């Protein structure tokens, strides 16, 4: 067929793309946590001071927990639903923050409350 262009396109489910991104993130965070744990056993702490290393390990553990929780919500069919108001979390928010538990308005409320607690 002259003049006809055939384009092969694979249409992916956005949630499946997010699952792949989360799985990749989980692998990176797990690898990073293993590396940081190795530093904690070294005399020089991998060149990090103790406070910095503790902060990095804590941040990495939180990221692993958040990512694992998002993957769990996917497997349970709850992914993309706000944990506070049960509204759908917009796909654009999930693309930016795939482990989001709340819609933006509910997250803002939670953030304001957490800043008030000493």
C-alpha positions as CSV (number, residue, x, y, z in Angstrom):
1,X,0.0,0.0,0.0
2,X,1.8,3.0,-1.3
3,X,1.7,6.1,0.8
4,X,0.4,4.2,3.9
5,X,2.5,4.2,7.0
6,X,2.2,1.4,9.5
7,X,3.1,2.4,13.0
8,X,3.3,-0.3,15.6
9,X,2.3,1.0,19.0
10,X,1.9,-0.7,22.3
11,X,-0.7,0.9,24.5
12,X,0.2,0.5,28.1
13,X,-2.1,0.7,31.0
14,X,-1.0,3.8,33.0
15,X,-1.2,1.8,36.3
16,X,1.0,-0.9,34.8
17,X,3.6,1.7,33.8
18,X,3.4,3.1,37.4
19,X,3.8,-0.5,38.8
20,X,7.0,-0.9,36.7
21,X,8.3,2.5,37.9
22,X,7.6,1.5,41.5
23,X,9.3,-1.8,41.1
24,X,12.3,-0.1,39.6
25,X,12.3,2.4,42.5
26,X,12.1,-0.4,45.0
27,X,15.1,-2.1,43.5
28,X,17.1,1.1,43.5
29,X,16.2,1.9,47.1
30,X,16.9,-1.7,48.2
31,X,20.3,-1.6,46.5
32,X,21.0,1.8,48.1
33,X,20.0,0.6,51.5
34,X,22.3,-2.4,51.2
35,X,25.2,-0.1,50.2
36,X,24.5,2.3,53.1
37,X,24.3,-0.7,55.6
38,X,27.7,-1.7,54.3
39,X,29.0,1.7,55.1
40,X,27.7,1.5,58.6
41,X,30.0,-1.5,59.2
42,X,33.1,0.3,57.9
43,X,35.4,2.2,60.3
44,X,35.2,5.4,58.1
45,X,31.4,5.0,57.5
46,X,32.0,5.2,53.8
47,X,33.2,8.8,54.2
48,X,30.0,9.9,55.9
49,X,29.6,11.2,59.5
50,X,27.4,9.2,61.8
51,X,24.4,11.7,61.7
52,X,24.5,11.9,57.9
53,X,24.6,8.1,57.5
54,X,21.8,7.6,60.0
55,X,19.7,10.2,58.1
56,X,20.5,8.6,54.7
57,X,19.6,5.1,56.0
58,X,16.3,6.4,57.6
59,X,15.4,8.2,54.4
60,X,16.1,5.1,52.3
61,X,14.1,2.9,54.7
62,X,11.1,5.3,54.5
63,X,11.4,5.2,50.7
64,X,11.4,1.4,50.7
65,X,8.4,1.3,53.0
66,X,6.4,3.9,50.9
67,X,7.2,2.1,47.7
68,X,6.3,-1.3,49.2
69,X,3.0,0.0,50.5
70,X,2.1,1.4,47.1
71,X,2.8,-1.9,45.5
72,X,0.7,-3.6,48.2
73,X,-2.2,-1.2,47.5
74,X,-1.9,-2.1,43.8
75,X,-2.1,-5.8,44.5
76,X,-5.1,-5.2,46.8
77,X,-6.9,-3.0,44.2
78,X,-6.7,0.1,46.4
79,X,-4.0,2.0,44.5
80,X,-5.0,5.5,43.4
81,X,-7.7,5.9,46.0
82,X,-7.1,8.5,48.7
83,X,-6.8,6.9,52.2
84,X,-8.5,9.9,53.8
85,X,-11.5,10.7,51.7
86,X,-11.7,7.7,49.3
87,X,-11.6,10.0,46.2
88,X,-9.6,9.0,43.3
89,X,-6.0,10.4,43.2
90,X,-5.5,12.0,39.8
91,X,-3.2,10.2,37.4
92,X,-1.0,13.3,37.1
93,X,-0.3,13.2,40.9
94,X,0.5,9.5,40.8
95,X,2.9,10.0,37.8
96,X,4.8,12.6,39.9
97,X,4.5,10.8,43.2
98,X,3.7,7.1,42.5
99,X,3.6,6.2,46.2
100,X,1.0,8.9,47.0
101,X,-1.5,7.7,49.6
102,X,-3.7,10.8,49.6
103,X,-5.1,13.2,47.1
104,X,-3.5,16.7,47.1
105,X,-6.1,18.4,49.3
106,X,-6.0,15.7,51.9
107,X,-2.2,15.7,51.9
108,X,-2.2,19.4,52.4
109,X,-4.4,19.0,55.5
110,X,-2.2,16.2,56.8
111,X,0.9,18.4,56.2
112,X,-0.6,21.3,58.1
113,X,-1.5,19.1,61.0
114,X,1.9,17.5,61.2
115,X,3.6,21.0,61.3
116,X,1.5,22.0,64.3
117,X,2.5,19.0,66.3
118,X,5.7,19.8,68.3
